[in-house]
């Protein structure tokens, strides 16, 4: 009975026209507009264009505030939503081309891809970098999958420009580069490419240098200093401070490291923001860390560090640079001293990034099975699953190791499981129809 009903639904004219896609885009757009706009604490930081912000979204916002003044918000939201529409449409076209999915299935997947605009952090309606990074992730994935499925390096080369903009929007996506390099090597090996076909690999290898110098150039123009983001090691060391004890100071011999560690650790102890304090209160150490990360990192490790170097007579940029260098030296000592506990904490945070241990296990199993099947069959469906699972893992591993694994940083591939189910059932239904 259910199969008959689904068959009738699939035969409805409404689902066999382009109008259904357009109607859904309009409905989601109206819902996003009615729910927005959303201004968060980070929104004001982007608008103020401070140091240590990835440059692309800051400049993107600056364009709208320059053109529209105080009335920038609605033009911004419209362009952000149109960017999402373009990315979703391109990804759906890529998937439809490979798998010939039915319009009903395409419509369901379209809704899933658009859904972050109307729930959770309302990406398109918020003044946050996710409004640009999410469409860019979808576009980059579509190009990479096209390259993988067709064993063609050209789409991979095309992905370099959106990937460059993606990294300048959110630095976490630099982890895509090794995945794309591996993908390029696989395609080149399968195609037995000539030397000139290795251009995409060369560009991908050089991409971190391009993004590095682009960020330096931005800081030179905006702040007069040709340097990178100066909070990298401040973020990295946050987990180690959280896990540390007062006696951990014994591993340091540099006077600045000793003094700074004691200042920060005393502040964390007073606020009850060390893992030992949390355990004594019978609370979850991982939950408190993810909830209070900004209090630990921004309000203490960063702010107290700036004050420490301000008292030494350094200006604001010099304070940030000196603090990052100090944290860099301390980070390697701390991680070596507390390696086993750091790895256990990372594993727990990785589980949080997926939602639960079961979901983490599910994606690992999907990834391993897809890898085996790509090796054996080289079919597009397993390439789709493998690429999505690997990119999701790469992003979540970076997030779980460095900062708090909140949904805002890990939602980018929530759609992949739904897409996998749709594509798999589509292939199964085709096989059943063919057998009958």
Buried (B, 14 or more C-beta within 10 A) or exposed (E): EEEEEEEEEBEEEEBEEEEBBEEBBEEBBEBBBEBBBBBEEBBEEBBEBEBBBBBBBBEBBBEBBEEEEEEBBEEBBBBBBBBBBEBBBBBBEBBBEBBEBBBBBBBBBBBBBBBBBBEEBBBBBBBBBBBBBBBBBBBBBBBBBBBBBBBEBEBBBBBBEBBBBBBBBBBBBBBBBEBBBEBBEBBBEEEEBEEEBBBBBEBBBEBEEBBBEBBBEBBEEBBEBEBBBBBBBBBBBBBBBBBBEEEBBEBBEEEBBBEBBEBBBEBBBEBBBBBBBBEEEEBBBBEBBBEBBBEBBBBBBBBBBBEBBEEEEBEEBBBBBBBBEBBBBBBEBBBEBBEEBBEEBBEBBBBBBBEEEEEBEBBEEBBEBBBEBBEEEEEBBBBBBBBBBBBBBBBBBBBBBBBBBBEBBBBBBBBBBBBBEBBBEBBEBBEEEEEE
